[in-house]
């Protein structure tokens, strides 16, 4: 069901300070810095040559602080997670324009997870 790790969220107090640290000190490359919707800024960096990115998010972000995983079929994964009795954060698979089908849930220890359907065009999550 899981095809790969796409990204990992890092909770940060100040996105601008974190962006400077990850790019200027650690040498990561900025991939995305956008306001997804009002008040929800997505800052994504990636180590050179890595296919796994880091999302620098405030702990109170509306964007889930989570590990993002690829799956070949989001609906099938959603059904399997529901059948396993896992707490889903989305009643149905989310389908938003320009984004792969996705949903979020938590593992038994309360860690946030998001499944995103892998598509041929999606190379970096």
N, C-alpha and C positions, 0 to 999 in steps of 0.2 A: 504494500500500500504506500509506504514512504519511498520516494525516489531519491531525495537528496536534502541536505540542509541548504536553505537559500540565504538566510540571514539570522542574526541574533541581535536582540535589543540590548542596549546598555543604558540603564537609567542614569541620567545626568541632571545636575542641578541647574546648569547654564549651558544651553546648546551652543552658543557662540564660543565660550571658553573651551568646551569639549571639542568642538570642531577644530579650533586652533591646536589643541594638544594632539589630537589624533592625526592631523595632517602635518603640522610643523615639527612635532617631536617624534611621533611614531612613524611618520612617512607614508601614512595612508593617503589614498586619492579620494577626493570628493566625487561622489557619483550623483547624488541628488540633494537638493536643498530647496524644497517647495512647501507652500502652504496647501495641504491637501484639501482642507475646507477651513473656514474662518476659525482661527485659534488652534489649528492642528498642523504644526510644522513638522515635516519629515526631513531629517538630516541623515544621509546615508554615506558612509565611507567604506572603502575596501582596501585591504593591503594589496600592494602590487602583485599581480599574478594570481590572486585568490578568486575563487568563484563564490566564496561566502562573504557577505557584507555585514557591516555593523550598523544598526539604526541607533542613533543617539537621541534618546527620547526622555522628556521629563517624566518622573514617576506618575504624575497625574494626567498624562497624555490620553486623549481619546483614542489614539492609535495604540493598540495593545503592545505592552512591553512583553515580548514573547520570543520564542524560537520559531522561525518560519520554516516550514518543511514543504517540499514539493510532493505532490501525489498525482498519479496518472488519471484519477477520476475523483473529483471532489464530491460528487453526489454519492458515489459508492463508499468513499471514506466517511462521509457524514453519517450514512446509514449504519456503517459498522461501528462507529464511535457511539452512536445512539443505542444500538443493540447491546453494546458492552456496558451500558449504564453510566457512561462518563458524562460529567456535567458539560453540556454544550452552552456556549455563550450566544449562539445564533440558532434560532429555531429551524431555519432553512439555510441552504447555501446562499451566500451573498453574491449577487451578480450585478456589478457596477460597470458602466461604460469605461472602456479602456483598461480594465483590470481583469485578471483571471478570476474564475469562480473561487471563492474562499470561505472559510469559517474558522471560528476560534473556539478553544476549549481549554481545560486544565488537566494536567496529569494528576495522579493520586496524591502528589505532594504539594499541589497548588501552583505549580509552574505553568505559566502561560504558553500555549502552543497555538499556532495557526497553520492550517493546511491551505496551500494555494495549488490550483491545478496547473501542472506543467503544460506549457504549450510550445510548439516549435519556435515561436518568435521570442519566447521568454528565456533569456540567457542568464539573467542575474537576479531574478526575483524582485 
